[in-house]
Amino acid sequence: QVQLVESGGGLVQAGGSLRLSCVASGTIFSINTMGWFRQPPGKQRELVATIATYGSTNYVDSVKGRFTISRDNAKNTVYLEMNSLKPEDTAVYYCNANLRTSRLTGFMNYWGQGTQVTVSS
């Protein structure tokens, strides 16, 4: 079994910063891409940022220059540093990991339970 547990969400004023963390635990053989998605109120879930095993990153245009994704492979952990936060960043943020549980299985996507980020104006 695999668990992804996020932490670090909360309430912050516009212009402020937050750092999200997500730890993957359980039966993990290897992790491919890790990433963060978000779901604003009343909207669909959207990609925020992804990071490949050896560090190449991808960001949605609306967060470029403000958010930074990073990972610690030894700790099976992915981070999202969020600066210059805006009210439109308010959402539930979900961690995602594409991983396999043994060398005999294929890669599958796993999700965390989500953490709320609220940015007040």
N, C-alpha and C positions, 0 to 999 in steps of 0.2 A: 504494500500500500504506500501511496505517496501523499504527502501533505504539503501545501504551500501556505505559509502564514505571513500575512502582511502586517506591518506596524508603521506608525509615524504620521498617520493622518490627524486631522484636527481642524480647528478654526483659526484663521489668520486674517489679518487686514490686507487689503490690496497693497502690493509692493513688497509684501513680506516673503518669507521663505519657509519651506518645509522639506524634510528629507524622509522619503519612504524607503522601507526595507522589506525584503521578502526572502524568507528562508525556505528552501525545499528540503524535506526530510523523508525518511522511509527507505524503501528498497529502490535505490537509484544506481544504475550502472553507468550511464553517461547522460549529460545534458547538452543539447544542441543550443538553439536560440532561446533566450529569455527576454521577456518584455513586459511592458506596462500598457494597459488599456484603461479607458475610463468611460463611464456612462453618466452623462449629465441628466438632470431631472427631466423626464418626459422625452428623452432622446435615446437613440440606439448606442450601443457600445462602439467605441472607436479606438483605433490604434493611437498610442501616444509615442512610444519609442521601443525599439528592439536593439538587442546586442547579441552578436554571434559569440561563439565559444572563445575566439581569440581576439575579440574586442571591436570588430567593425560594428558601427552603429547606424541607426536609421531613425529619423524623427518626423512627426507630422509637422507641416509648415508652421502651424500656429504656436508651437513651443520652441522652435529653433532659436538658439541664442539665449533661452531662458532656462531650459531644463537640460540636465545631464544624466544620462544613464550609465551605470558602471556595474561591474560584477566581480565577485571574489569566487573563483572556481573552487578553491580549497574549502570554502564554507558553503558552497551551493547557494549563494546569496546574490541577489540583484538589488540595486539601489536606484532611486530616482531623486536627484537633487533638483528642487523646484525653486527658482528665484523669480523675482519680479512678478509675483502671482497676481492674477486678474480675477475679477468676479466670474468671468466666463470659464475659468478653470475649475469652478465648483462642480464636483462629480464624485461618484464612487469610483475609486481606482482599484483595478484588479491586476494582480500579478499573473503572468503566464509563463510556463516552461514547457519546451518541447524536449521530451526526454524518453529514455527507454529504461526498463527495469532489469533487463538482463541482455546479454549479447545475442540471445536467441529471439528477442522480441523487437518489433519495430518501434519507431519513435511515435509518441502520442502527446497530445496537448493536455496539460493539467492547469487548473485554475485555483487561485486563492479565493477566499470568501469575500474579499473586498474591504477597503478602508475608506471612510468618508473624508473628503477634503472640502472645506467650505471657506470661500474667500469673500470677506465682507467689503463693501465699497466705502 
